[in-house]
Amino acid sequence: MDALSERVGAGLDRMLAGIGTGGVGVAVLHGGVIGELCRQVTRSRPFAFIHADNCSITRIVQFPTGHRLLRSFNDTAHLNGAG
């Protein structure tokens, strides 16, 4: 779990650095990685965020100060009416 946590945190840091201030990025990830990202951003206990639905959207915002906010988790509203 420690190795996963380190890889996920490093990946998020690299992605946000590459996007830059005011930018928007998209990553397509497995549910376990999404859950770990949410845990790190909220500083919650392990496995606090599980069961992300397929095609759901999770939003993480980083402010210029470096503070990160979990804006949404497992949002599936865009799927309403889809096949």
TAVEN-V871354 format. One record per helix or strand of 2 or more residues. SS is the DSSP state (2 for helix, 1 for strand). FROM is the first residue (numbers start at 0). TO is the last residue. If there is no record, write none. Layout:
# TAVEN-V871354
ss	from	to
SS	FROM	TO
SS	FROM	TO
This chain:
# TAVEN-V871354
ss	from	to
2	1	18
2	30	41
1	56	61
1	67	74
2	76	78
